[in-house]
Amino acid sequence: QVQLVESGGGSVQTGGSLRLSCAASRLTYSMAWFRQAPGKEREGVAFIVTYGDTTYAEAVKGRFTISRDNAKTTLYLQMNSLKPEDTAMYYCAAGSYGSLRETRYYYWGQGTQVTVSS
């Protein structure tokens, strides 16, 4: 079992920044961030594997940075240049295969809300 607790969400204006954290009971090979906007399906935002390789969704490339602290068992998502379309509930997920597909992840946090106003 892996317990995941997200924090750091909030409300910001367009162009602002937020840093999300996900405190984990342990980190798995692949750790990811997903998001779900109202009325839309959950989508992968970024993932990072144990040795540090990262992958991002096209919509966030160049603006978001995923990182992990294996010693602190914590996952992060630095979000810069935020846009209203980034508004969503953001979820941390843990799995054993690096992917942006949610079916590859076994453990999920409860989510943290990010709201970007124009």
N, C-alpha and C positions, 0 to 999 in steps of 0.2 A: 504493500500500500504506500501511496505517496500523498501527503497532505499539502495543499497549495493554498496560499492566502495572498490575494492581490491587494495593493494599496497604491495611493498616489493619484487617483483620478480626481477630476474636478471640472470647474468651468473656466474657460479662458476665451479670449477674443482671437479672431483670425490673426495668424502670424505669431501667436504665443507658443510657449513650450510647456511640456509636462514630462515628468519622469515617473514611469510606473515601476513598481517593485513587486516581486512575487517571492514570498518566503516559502521555502519548500522543506519538507522533512528530509528529503534527499533529492538530488538532481539526477535525472536519467540521461541516457545518451543524447537524446534530442529534447530540447525544451523550446516551446513556441508560444507566441502570442497570436490569438485570434480575436476577432471583433464581430459584433452583430448589431446592426442598426435596426431601428424599428421597422417591421415589415419586410426585412431582408433576411437572407440566409447568412449563417455564420461563415466568415471567410478568414483564411490564413493571412496574417500580417507579416510574420517573420519567424524563422527558427534558427537555432544555433546548436551545434553538436559539441561534444565534449572537448575536442581539440581546438574549437574556436571558429570553424568555418560557419559562415552565415548565408542565409538566403532571404530575400525580401520580395514581397508582392510589388508589382510594378507601380501601384498607386502610392507607395510610401518610399520608394527608392530615393536616396539622397536627402530624405527628411527625417527618417527614423533610424535609430541604431539599437540593435539588440546586443546584450552582453550578459555574461554569467560570471558569478563569483563562486567557484567550486568550493572554496574554503568556507564561505558563509552560506552556502546552499541557497543562493538567491539569484533570481533572474531579473533583468532590468529591460526597460524599453524607454529610451530617450526619444521624445517626440518633439521635433522642431517645425517651425513654419506650418503650424496647424491650420487646417481648413475646416469649414463647416461640414464638409462631407466626411471628415474623420470622426464626427460625433457617433458614438456607439458605446455599447458595453464591451469592455476589453477583458479577455479571459487568458489566463496562463494555462498551459497544458504540458504534460510530460508523456514521453513515449520512447520507444526504442528504435525508431526509424525516422531519419530526417526527411520531413515532408511538410507541405502546407495543406495537406488534406487532413481534415479532422478525424477521419476514420483511423488514422495512424496513431492516435493519442488515446491513452487509457485513463489518464487522470486529469481532472479539471478543477480549477478554482471556481469560486462563486462569482467572480467578476468585479470590475470596478468601472464606474461610469465616467466617460469623458464627453464633455459637451463643449463645442466650439461655436461661438456666436459671431455673426458678421458685423 
